[in-house]
Amino acid sequence: MPDTQYTLLDEPLWPLMNKFYRAHQSPMKAVREAQLWVARRGEIVAALCLRPVAGGHWLTGLFVDPACREQGIAAALIAEAVKGLDSPVWLYCHPDLRGFYERRGFTFDPPMPYAMVERLSRYARSKPMIAMGLEPLVRLTDNNV
């Protein structure tokens, strides 16, 4: 398996993340107010945004190149992105992804700030969506990556 590097993307390189999303016809976009994390094998093979919100962080935009899926890249990228955080991380996902996130330490239907609950309610009007959360004391280890 090729060597994969997991890094925070420097601001001058942020356009590369949107280029990656577009190359895979993903509707996701890099969020300027966020930390932009990527997995690279020479070029970007996965990306996510970690956006500060009241009381924690919101993980959005997780996408792995279809040719690189089922290799642990998403799990390792999430682990690297949340490693130094001392506040909760929340995300919204399709219910089919619940098991994936639970294996990474996330719990279903976590307590969230009102703004996050309200946003989920809006998103869930147009597609199935659930909330998942990762508390700072449940940080990822090599055992659940």
Buried (B, 14 or more C-beta within 10 A) or exposed (E): EEEBEBBEBEEEEBEBBBEBBEEEEBEBEBBEEBBBBBBBBEEBBBBBBBBEBEEBBBBBBBBBBEEBEEBBBBBBBBBBBBEEBEBBBBBBBEEEBBEBBEEBBBBEEBEBBEEBEEBBEEEEEEEEBBBBBBBEEBBBEEEEB
